[in-house]
């Protein structure tokens, strides 16, 4: 089982959109995928229509150490894609975990309950520095941090997200290896010299920094993403072919490129996704 988190200390950079669309893409490739919504503004929990709603969610998982997955897992309208809904309505989890002896490691210790049922867990997090964010990061095998090509977003990345990475380094003394972090340049406008400059600067700054890489895959700002969200569908099902006259690739190829770069060992089944729904069961 692979665990991938979407992290950033800045809100509005597209974590939820990336999590939802990666989840749908991997599910259509035949993998068993679980979305875990740790955002206190639970947008991911409402992205897809539910086929079944569990009585509990992230609050029961983290506050009560609930291990009965039937109490936690809701089904979505996408075959092979389930979700643990965010239901911390009073926003108590951060305080609870802050004062718990195992707070930052609780999720890491609980994820084994999902191992036999899922190939991939995708964790969406809140856009602010918190115990929940640190907990998700430490529970992950890898992490993606979307960053928009803007100067202020790049500064926040350096000040917030990458500072978090440095501050969890002491967990290595407990035998816990913080995961590598991949920067995803997201929402790139079609024409912007400033955006191109920020892209180039990010790649230059982090070219030789250990534990941090800038992904080759990039996500342009195209209408297909909000259109897919409105329909409650993965974007690769909404845009399977590049529109005439547009230079950027079709949404299906954008997501395929990102998914393949994150989990290259699954490249073959990912290459077979057509955008017409799940047709393969090629889990490895």
Number of C-alpha atoms within 10 A of each C-alpha: 16 14 20 24 27 26 30 29 22 20 13 15 22 20 26 23 21 25 23 25 24 22 28 30 29 26 27 30 27 24 26 21 26 26 27 24 25 25 24 19 16 19 16 25 24 13 20 23 15 16 12 13 18 16 12 20 24 23 21 17 20 19 16 9 14 18 16 12 16 12 16 20 23 23 20 22 14 21 18 20 26 26 28 26 27 23 19 20 11 7 13 12 19 16 13 13 20 14 11 13 9 13 21 24 21 21 20 18 12 16 16 12 13 17 13 8 13 18 19 21 25 23 30 29 31 23 21 16 17 17 19 26 27 20 20 25 31 24 26 23 17 19 26 25 23 27 24 24 25 16 15 9 18 17 11 16 21 11 12 16 22 16 14 19 18 10 10 17 12 12 14 10 8 7 8 15 16 21 19 16 24 20 23 24 25 21 19 19 16 14 8 10 10 13 19 15 13 18 22 12 15 17 16 12 11 14 12 10 9 9 12 18 19 21 17 13 19 19 21 18 15 17 11 19 21 13 15 19 18 11 13 16 20 30 29 28 21 19 20 17 14 14 12 6 6 10 9 15 17 20 27 23 18 17 25 22 19 19 21 18 15 18 13 12 11 18 16 14 19 25 14 16 23 16 21 11 18 20 15 15 13 13 13 10
